[in-house]
Amino acid sequence: MMKSVFTHPFTKFVCKKVVFYLIVSFVALNFVFFIPQFIPGDPISFLIPRQGAYMTRELYEQIRSYYMSYFGLDKPLFDRYINFWRQILTGDLGRSFPTGGPISWPLPVAQAILPRLPYTLALVIPVLLISFFLGNWIGAKAAFVGGKWSELVYFFSVFSNRLPSFWFGMILVFLLAIKAGLFPDVGYMTLGRIPAWDLATFIDVLRHYCLPFLSLFIIYLGGWATGMRSMMIHEMDSGYVRYSEQLGFRKNKSMSYAKRNAILPQFTGINLYLNALIGETAIIEIIFGWPGIGRLMYDAVLDKNSPLIIGCFLIIMVIVIFGNFLVDILYGFIDPRIRTGRG
Amino acid sequence: MLELLLRSRKFIGGLAVVVTIIMFGIIGPMVTRNPQATDLPRNQPPSWEYPLGTTSFGEDVFAQLCTGIRNSLFVGLLGGGLGTLFAVLFGALGSYKGGWADEASNFVTNVIMVFPVLPLLLFLAYVLQQRSLFLVGLLIALTGWPWAARCVRSQVLSLKEREFVNLARISGMKDRTTVITEVLPNMLAYILMVFVLLAGGAIIAEAGMSAVGVGPDRFQCATLGNMIFSAIQYHPGVPHWSYIWWWFIPPGLVLTMLLSVIFVLHAGMDEVFNPRLRRV
C-alpha cells in the first residue's frame, strides 16, 4: 500500500513541483540579498540625517558605527550572507531602521509585516476566487448564447480588462464616493474611530473595503470572461462537441463537456493572474491608503528602510510562490492526465 | 496576407486609432508649450487657451499629455522590442535544440515567470535611486518576457517538425542558421503579435510604476503615470484631487484607449494569421 503511494504518478508530480519551487525560492532569496549590495553608499547614510538636525563629525561617526554594528552591516559579506539565511530559516527577519513616523524604534520586521498581512490577503484571495468563478461563468454563458450578447460581453470584458487599475480606482472614488456619496473615499477606517472588535468597526472597514475590491475585481472579471469565451468558442468548434450534438445530446449536456475542457487552460492562467494581481494590489493599496503589505513596502521604499523592504518583498514572494504551488497541485488534481499519469 | 490584414475591420480600426495616438505623441510635443514650465496660472479648468486646463504647479495639461504619450510609446517600443528579443532568445533557440538547452531555457523562463513584476520593480526602484525613462523601459523589458517566451516555444516546437525544417537539417545546415533563416521567418507574424502585446504590457507597467512615484523622475520626464502621481501627490489625504478632474482623467483615458486599441489590433492580426480563427 505504502509503496503504491510513493510510486503513484501524482506523487512524482508533486515532488517535481516542490523541487522547482524550492529552487525558485533559493534564486529569489539570493536575488533579494545580493541586489541591494550594489547600492552606492550604505543604507545607514540615508538614515542618520533623519535622526537629528545638526551633529558634529565625531558624533556622526559614532552613531554610524553603532548602527552598523546594531544592524550587523559591519561584518564581511559572507557572514552577512550566513546570517541572512539563519534569519530566514528561523523566521526572524531582523529589525527595521527607525526612520521616524510610525516606525520610530527598530521594530522587528516580522512585527511590522504581520498586522498588514490580513489586509492584503483580504483583497487578493476574494478578488482572485470570485472573479475566477463569475468571470468564467459569464464567458461560458456568452459563448453558449452567442450572437449580439456574446459580442457585447466580449467588448465590455476586453475594455474592463484593459483599464489601468490605479486610474480606474481613482475614477471609482471620483464617481461613487465624491459625486454619488455611496462609499467613503480612501483609507481603511473613518478617521478618529478607535479600532475595536465590534460590528460597527467591521461594517466601517467593510465599507472602505468596497472600492479597492471593486477596482481590482472588475478588471480581473473582464480578463477571465475574455479568456473563457474564446476557449469555449474554440471547444464548441471541436469534433467531440459536434459529434455529441449529432448524436442528439441536449445542448446543455454537450456544453458541460466543452466547459470541462475549456476550464483547464483557465486554471493554468491562475498562476499568471496571481502574479499580476499581487502587483496591482500593491498599487491599489497605495492609491487607497489600504494598509496592506504593498503599502508598507512602498512606504519603506520612500523611507529607504532596507530591512523592511527586503522583509516585505520576501513575504510577497512567499505568498506568490505558495499560491503558485497550490494552484499547480490543484491543477494536477483537476487534469485527469496528470492525476492518473496516463494520456 | 497583407490584403487580408487590410480587409480586417478590427485591424484597420485599431491601426487608425493607434496611428492617431502616435501622431499626438510625435506632433504634439512640437507644437505645445513646454510641459515642465510652471509659469501658467494655476488650477485653470479646460478652456480655449488651455485645451485641458492647467495643473496645480501651473503646467499645461495638454502639453504634458502629448509628451506623456510620446514617452509611453517610447517605453512600449523599448520594453516590447527588447522583451520580444528575450522571448525569442529563450523561447526559440532552446526549444529548437531540444534536450539540455531546452530544459535550461525553459527553467529560466519558469523561474522568472514566478517573480511578481510590480513588487520586483518596486524593489529595483529602491536599489536604483536615479531612474531615467530608458532605465525603466529596460527593467520592464527584463521582467516582462517569460509568458511570451512560452508562446514562442510552443510555436517553435510545432514548426520544427515541418518538412522544410527537416530538409534544412538533412542538408547539413547549422542549427543557428536553420532557426534564423527557416524557423523564425515563418513565425514573423506571430512574433509581431507577441511584440504588440509586450509593448502594451510595458506601457501599462511603466504607467503603474510612475503612478505610484517609482517610475522616471517626474520633474524631468512627463509620462502619463507621472501626471496621475502628481495629481495625487499634490492633493494628498482626503481626495482633493477630485476637484481638478481635468488633471488625472485624460492620462488614464488615453492609456485605456491605447491599451484597448492595442488589444483590438492584436485580435485583428490573430484573426488573419491564425488559420483557426480566420474569418476575413
Contacts between the chains, C-beta under 8 A, distances in Angstrom:
chain1	res1	chain2	res2	distance
A	20	B	110	7.1
A	21	B	114	7.8
A	23	B	111	7.1
A	24	B	110	7.9
A	24	B	111	5.3
A	24	B	114	5.1
A	27	B	111	5.6
A	28	B	114	7.9
A	28	B	115	6.9
A	32	B	123	7.6
A	35	B	123	7.5
A	35	B	124	7.4
A	35	B	127	5.5
A	36	B	126	7.7
A	36	B	127	5.9
A	38	B	127	6.5
A	39	B	127	5.7
A	39	B	129	7.7
A	158	B	260	6.6
A	158	B	263	5.7
A	158	B	264	7.6
A	159	B	256	7.6
A	159	B	260	5.7
A	162	B	256	5.8
A	162	B	259	4.1
A	162	B	260	4.4
A	162	B	263	6.0
A	163	B	256	5.5
A	164	B	204	5.9
A	164	B	207	5.8
A	164	B	208	6.9
A	164	B	211	7.6
A	164	B	252	5.9
A	164	B	255	5.2
A	164	B	256	6.5
A	164	B	259	7.5
A	165	B	208	7.6
A	166	B	207	7.8
A	166	B	208	6.2
A	166	B	211	4.4
A	166	B	212	7.1
A	166	B	225	8.0
A	166	B	228	6.6
A	167	B	211	7.3
A	167	B	228	6.2
A	167	B	248	7.3
A	167	B	251	7.4
A	167	B	252	3.1
A	167	B	255	6.6
A	167	B	256	7.3
A	168	B	252	7.5
A	170	B	228	7.2
A	170	B	232	7.6
A	170	B	239	7.8
A	170	B	241	7.4
A	170	B	248	5.9
A	170	B	252	7.2
A	171	B	249	7.4
A	171	B	252	7.0
A	173	B	239	5.6
A	173	B	242	6.8
A	174	B	239	7.7
A	174	B	242	4.8
A	174	B	245	6.6
A	174	B	249	8.0
A	177	B	239	7.6
A	178	B	239	6.7
A	178	B	242	4.6
A	185	B	238	6.4
A	185	B	239	5.0
A	186	B	237	7.9
A	186	B	238	7.2
A	186	B	239	6.0
A	234	B	276	7.4
A	237	B	276	8.0
A	271	B	113	7.6
A	271	B	114	7.9
A	272	B	113	7.6
A	272	B	147	6.3
A	275	B	113	7.4
A	275	B	114	7.0
A	275	B	115	7.5
A	275	B	116	4.7
A	275	B	117	7.0
A	276	B	116	7.8
A	276	B	117	7.4
A	278	B	116	4.4
A	278	B	118	7.4
A	278	B	119	6.5
A	279	B	116	5.4
A	279	B	117	5.6
A	279	B	118	2.6
A	279	B	119	6.0
A	279	B	121	8.0
A	279	B	208	7.3
A	280	B	118	7.1
A	280	B	208	7.7
A	282	B	118	5.8
A	282	B	119	6.0
A	282	B	122	6.8
A	283	B	118	6.7
A	283	B	208	5.5
A	283	B	211	6.8
A	283	B	212	5.7
A	286	B	212	4.8
A	287	B	211	7.7
A	287	B	212	7.5
A	287	B	232	7.1
A	294	B	119	7.1
A	294	B	122	8.0
A	297	B	119	6.7
A	297	B	122	6.1
A	297	B	123	7.9
A	298	B	122	6.6
A	298	B	212	6.3
A	298	B	214	7.9
A	300	B	126	8.0
A	301	B	122	5.9
A	301	B	123	7.9
A	301	B	125	6.3
A	301	B	126	4.6
A	301	B	214	6.6
A	302	B	213	7.8
A	304	B	126	7.0
A	306	B	126	7.4
A	309	B	123	6.5
A	309	B	126	5.4
A	312	B	119	7.9
A	313	B	119	6.0
A	313	B	120	7.9
A	313	B	122	7.9
A	313	B	123	5.0
A	316	B	116	6.2
A	316	B	119	4.8
A	317	B	115	7.7
A	317	B	116	7.5
A	317	B	119	8.0
A	320	B	114	6.5
A	320	B	115	7.8
A	320	B	116	5.0
A	321	B	114	6.3
A	324	B	114	5.7
